[in-house]
Amino acid sequence: MMRRETGFLFGGLSVGSRDNKMAEPLDEVYVLRMGLELEWCRLELESGLQPLARWRHSASVYDGTQIIVFGGYHTASLRLSDVWVFDTVTMEWQQPRPSQGPGFISNGSHPACTTWPDLPAARGGHSATIVGHSMFVFGGYGGNGDFSASFEKNKFKNSFCRICKA
């Protein structure tokens, strides 16, 4: 994800070591500074609230300072349907909750599906984009559920809703 002259990279899969050929999911955040030269650095974040390591998630920039991460895979059998926000100013993770009202709040916890109506099924390999104050999620794969539907997550209503079914 890009923000002005800075790029951000979160998650992905590691290359397996010689001893352990299995790739592992990552929870690292890297910054690419694009000045006269390109410079990568890994952010050393405070321990605390942060998303599970993952790959095949979506990441969309909101308001030029927030990166909204949705879903992905933690393992081949553990697919995710959570929402996380990385603030590129404070360099902190936040997790929105449906009952908190407008905006996002630090130190939240992701509710069970039953408390966040119309939460899309866990998935990875989907697409997501921000239009205005809404993030739209489409497609992906999760092993079960309807992945031909589109969902809208409104930042100010802090809710998901199914907007169409193919």
N, C-alpha and C positions, 0 to 999 in steps of 0.2 A: 504494500500500500504506500502511496506517495503523499507527502505533505510538504508543500513548497520545495525546498532544496534537500529534503530529507525523505528517505524511503524506510519503511519498516517491514520486517519479516518476522512472522510468528509461526511456531510449530513446524510440522513436516515430519519426515522420517530420517533417522540417522542411518549411516552406512554401517552395516554389521562389522564387528571386529574380526580378526583372523580366528580367534577362539569361538566367538559367538557370531555365527553368520546371519542371525536374525536381526532385521532392522527394528529399531525401537522408536516409538513416537517421541516427539520433542515438545517441550514447553518453553523453549528459549525465545527471547525477543532480541533481534538484531536491528541495528540502525545503520543505514547507508547514508553517509554525508557526501553530498555532491557539490563540492566547491571547485577549485582549480584541479584537484585530484579527487578520486573516489576513495572513500575510507569506510570500511566496515568495522563495527565494534559490537560486541555482545553486551547488552544491558545487564548489569548486576542489580536485580530488583530486590527490594526488601522481601523477606519471607512473609507469607501471609496469604491473603485471599488472592487466588489466581486460578485460571482454568486448568483442567486436566491437559496433559500433553495430548496432541492430536494431529491428524493429517486429513486432507480432503475436506476441510472446513471452508467456509466463506469468510471474507473480511472486506468490509466496506467502510469508506471514510464518510463521516458525518460532520458537518459544520467545520471542516478543515482541521479539527483537533482531536476527534474521537474516531477510533477504529472499532467497528462493531463486528464481533466474531460470532458466527452461528454454526452449531452442529459440528460434523466431522466424525472421524473414527478415532477412538482411543486404542482399541485393539480390533482385530478382524471381526470379532463377535460383539464388541461393545461400541454401538453407535450412539451419537450424542444429539440432543435437541436443546441444548442450553444456549443462552445468550450472554456474552461478555462484552465489556467495553473497555478498551485501553485508551486512557487519556494521554495524548502525546505531549501535553504541557507538564503535567505532574508526574508522568511516567508511572502511573498506577492503574491497576485493574479495578473495575467495578462490575457488579452484577445486578442488573435491574430485576425488580420484583413487580408483579402485576398490581399489587395492592398499594403501592407507594405513591401513586399519583404521578403528576408530570415529571419528566426527566429521569435521570438515573441516580442511584445512591450507592455510596461505598459500603462495603461489608454486608451486602445483601446475600441472600441465599436463594438458589433457584428452586421454585416450588414444584411440587409434584404436578404432573400433567393435569390432574383433576382440578387444581386451583388456578390454572392459567388456561382459560377456555380457548379452544381451537389451536393449541400449540401444535405445530407441524410434527409429524412422526420423526423420530431420530433418523438422520440421513447424512451422507457425505457425497461429494461429487456434484452437488447442486450449484445453482447460481444464485447470487443475491446482488441487489443494487439499491442505492438510496435515491429516492425522488422526493424532494421536499423534506417532510418530517417522517417519511415512511420508508421502511426497508421491505423490499419485495423478494420473496424466496420462491424459486421454481425448481422442480425436478429433483434429481439426485437418486441415490440408491440407499436403502436401509434394510432390505431383506423382508420387510412387511409394510403394510400401509399403502396409501394411494399417493404416488409420487408424480402424478400428472396434474395435480392441483397447484395453484399459486396461492401464496399467503402474503398478507401485509402485516408488518409489525409497526404500529404507530408509536413514535417516541413520546408523544405527549399524552396519549391515552394509555400508553404502556400495555398494549394488548395485541394479540394476534387475531386475525380474522381470515377465513378462507374467502378468496375473492373470485375464483372461478375454478371450474373443473373441466378438463379437456374431455 
